[in-house]
Amino acid sequence: MRSEISFDGMDVPFEQFTVSASLGRQLTTRLGLTATAGGLLFGSTEVAGRGGDFEAGFSGSLSLSYLAIYEGERTPFLLGSLSLGALTARAEADGELNRWTGTDMRIGLMAGKTFAGRYVPFVVGRVFAGPVSWRIADDEVTGSDVHKYTAGAGFTMRIPTILDLFAEVLPVGEQSASIGALLRF
């Protein structure tokens, strides 16, 4: 993931590489609940032209999804989502490592269509807000993402009855890419 946080008017670009595992449950045919836990493996920041690194850290989120429109023979599905998440790690600024803690709430929409019973291209957009706290040059600062949105597309391949493989690229706003596998049981 790559974006910029504005701390009191100073934009700080950063990159983070994370891994995570999720456990989800369909509560009804339309409503799903997912808990995710993960970790920040590495990343980087840049403050006033000087680069710094992230140490390993932790992340987690809780998400609700709602299938607003069922997929029909000629119509795509429409899935809404709401999530609350947090990430914390130590990050370097001015040669010192200080705690970086970000929280956010995200609202998203995804639309897609299944082809041949197993191939699902989709488009996705999300808006979000939430503070990031950090320490720069002996000052406690709070900021937020410059963009507050992200959009892109993805693809899921369903292996009947057991597994979904997916990839997603979001190049607009907050930039990210993800790949994963979903085991159904």
C-alpha positions as CSV (number, residue, x, y, z in Angstrom):
1,M,0.0,0.0,0.0
2,R,1.2,3.5,-0.8
3,S,-0.2,6.9,0.1
4,E,0.5,10.2,1.9
5,I,-0.5,11.4,5.3
6,S,-0.8,15.1,6.0
7,F,0.6,15.9,9.5
8,D,-0.2,19.6,10.3
9,G,0.3,20.6,6.6
10,M,3.4,18.5,6.1
11,D,2.7,15.6,3.6
12,V,4.6,12.4,4.4
13,P,4.6,9.7,1.7
14,F,4.8,6.2,3.0
15,E,4.7,2.5,1.8
16,Q,3.7,-0.5,3.8
17,F,3.8,-4.3,3.0
18,T,1.5,-6.3,5.1
19,V,0.2,-9.9,5.3
20,S,-3.0,-11.0,7.0
21,A,-5.4,-13.8,7.6
22,S,-9.2,-13.4,7.9
23,L,-12.0,-15.5,9.3
24,G,-15.5,-14.8,8.0
25,R,-19.0,-16.0,8.4
26,Q,-22.2,-15.5,6.4
27,L,-24.8,-14.4,9.0
28,T,-27.6,-14.4,6.4
29,T,-27.7,-14.8,2.6
30,R,-27.0,-11.0,2.3
31,L,-24.9,-10.2,5.5
32,G,-21.4,-11.3,6.2
33,L,-18.9,-10.6,9.1
34,T,-15.1,-10.9,8.8
35,A,-12.3,-10.4,11.3
36,T,-8.8,-9.9,10.1
37,A,-5.5,-10.0,11.9
38,G,-2.1,-9.4,10.3
39,G,1.2,-7.7,10.4
40,L,3.3,-5.0,8.8
41,L,6.4,-6.7,7.5
42,F,8.3,-3.6,6.3
43,G,7.7,-0.2,4.9
44,S,9.2,3.2,4.4
45,T,8.4,6.9,5.0
46,E,9.9,10.2,3.9
47,V,10.0,13.3,6.1
48,A,11.5,16.5,4.7
49,G,13.4,14.6,2.0
50,R,14.9,12.1,4.4
51,G,13.8,8.4,4.2
52,G,13.0,6.2,7.1
53,D,11.9,2.6,7.6
54,F,9.0,0.9,9.4
55,E,9.7,-1.9,11.9
56,A,7.4,-4.9,11.9
57,G,4.0,-4.1,13.4
58,F,0.5,-5.4,13.8
59,S,-2.9,-4.7,12.1
60,G,-6.4,-5.8,12.5
61,S,-9.9,-5.1,11.2
62,L,-13.6,-6.0,11.6
63,S,-15.8,-5.8,8.5
64,L,-19.5,-6.1,7.6
65,S,-20.6,-6.8,4.1
66,Y,-24.0,-6.5,2.6
67,L,-25.1,-8.0,-0.8
68,A,-27.4,-5.2,-2.0
69,I,-28.1,-6.7,-5.4
70,Y,-28.0,-10.4,-6.1
71,E,-26.3,-11.3,-9.4
72,G,-28.7,-12.3,-12.1
73,E,-28.3,-13.9,-15.5
74,R,-27.7,-10.4,-17.1
75,T,-27.2,-8.2,-14.0
76,P,-24.0,-7.8,-11.9
77,F,-23.9,-8.2,-8.1
78,L,-23.5,-5.1,-5.9
79,L,-21.8,-5.6,-2.5
80,G,-21.4,-2.9,0.1
81,S,-18.9,-3.0,3.0
82,L,-18.1,-1.2,6.2
83,S,-14.9,-1.9,8.1
84,L,-13.0,-0.6,11.1
85,G,-9.3,-1.1,11.1
86,A,-6.0,-0.3,12.9
87,L,-2.3,-0.6,12.3
88,T,0.5,0.1,14.7
89,A,4.3,-0.1,14.2
90,R,7.4,2.0,14.9
91,A,8.5,4.2,12.1
92,E,11.7,6.3,11.6
93,A,11.6,10.1,11.4
94,D,14.7,12.3,12.0
95,G,16.8,9.2,12.8
96,E,14.5,8.1,15.7
97,L,11.9,5.3,15.8
98,N,8.5,6.4,17.2
99,R,5.1,4.7,17.3
100,W,3.0,5.1,14.2
101,T,-0.7,4.3,14.9
102,G,-3.4,4.5,12.2
103,T,-7.1,3.8,12.5
104,D,-9.8,4.1,9.9
105,M,-13.3,3.4,9.0
106,R,-13.9,2.4,5.3
107,I,-17.1,2.3,3.3
108,G,-16.9,0.4,0.0
109,L,-18.9,-0.7,-3.0
110,M,-18.0,-3.6,-5.3
111,A,-19.7,-4.6,-8.5
112,G,-18.9,-7.7,-10.5
113,K,-20.2,-10.5,-12.8
114,T,-19.5,-14.2,-12.8
115,F,-18.6,-15.8,-16.2
116,A,-18.5,-19.6,-16.9
117,G,-19.5,-20.2,-13.2
118,R,-16.0,-19.4,-11.9
119,Y,-14.4,-16.2,-13.3
120,V,-15.5,-13.0,-11.5
121,P,-14.0,-9.7,-12.7
122,F,-15.1,-6.7,-10.4
123,V,-14.6,-3.0,-9.9
124,V,-14.3,-1.6,-6.4
125,G,-14.2,1.8,-4.7
126,R,-13.8,2.8,-1.1
127,V,-13.8,6.0,0.9
128,F,-12.3,6.2,4.4
129,A,-11.3,8.5,7.2
130,G,-9.3,8.1,10.4
131,P,-6.4,9.6,12.2
132,V,-2.7,8.6,12.2
133,S,-0.6,9.5,15.2
134,W,3.2,9.7,15.1
135,R,6.1,11.7,16.6
136,I,8.2,13.9,14.3
137,A,11.1,16.1,15.6
138,D,9.9,15.7,19.3
139,D,6.4,16.7,18.4
140,E,3.3,14.5,18.7
141,V,1.4,14.9,15.5
142,T,-1.9,13.7,14.2
143,G,-2.7,13.5,10.5
144,S,-4.9,11.9,8.0
145,D,-4.6,10.4,4.5
146,V,-4.4,13.1,1.7
147,H,-6.7,11.1,-0.6
148,K,-9.4,9.5,1.6
149,Y,-10.5,7.3,-1.3
150,T,-9.3,4.4,-3.4
151,A,-10.6,2.7,-6.5
152,G,-9.6,-0.1,-8.9
153,A,-10.5,-3.5,-10.2
154,G,-9.9,-7.1,-9.4
155,F,-10.5,-10.7,-10.4
156,T,-11.5,-13.8,-8.6
157,M,-11.3,-17.4,-9.8
158,R,-13.5,-19.9,-8.0
159,I,-12.3,-23.5,-7.7
160,P,-15.7,-25.2,-7.1
161,T,-16.7,-26.1,-3.5
162,I,-13.3,-25.3,-1.8
163,L,-11.3,-22.3,-2.9
164,D,-11.3,-18.8,-4.4
165,L,-8.1,-17.2,-5.7
166,F,-8.2,-13.4,-6.0
167,A,-6.1,-10.4,-7.0
168,E,-7.0,-6.7,-6.7
169,V,-5.2,-3.5,-7.9
170,L,-6.3,-0.1,-6.7
171,P,-4.2,2.5,-8.5
172,V,-6.4,5.6,-7.8
173,G,-6.1,7.6,-4.5
174,E,-4.5,5.4,-1.9
175,Q,-2.7,2.9,-4.0
176,S,-2.6,-0.8,-3.2
177,A,-2.4,-4.3,-4.6
178,S,-3.4,-7.5,-3.0
179,I,-3.5,-11.2,-3.7
180,G,-5.0,-14.0,-1.7
181,A,-6.8,-17.3,-1.3
182,L,-10.2,-17.9,0.3
183,L,-10.9,-21.4,1.7
184,R,-14.6,-22.2,2.0
185,F,-15.9,-24.7,4.6
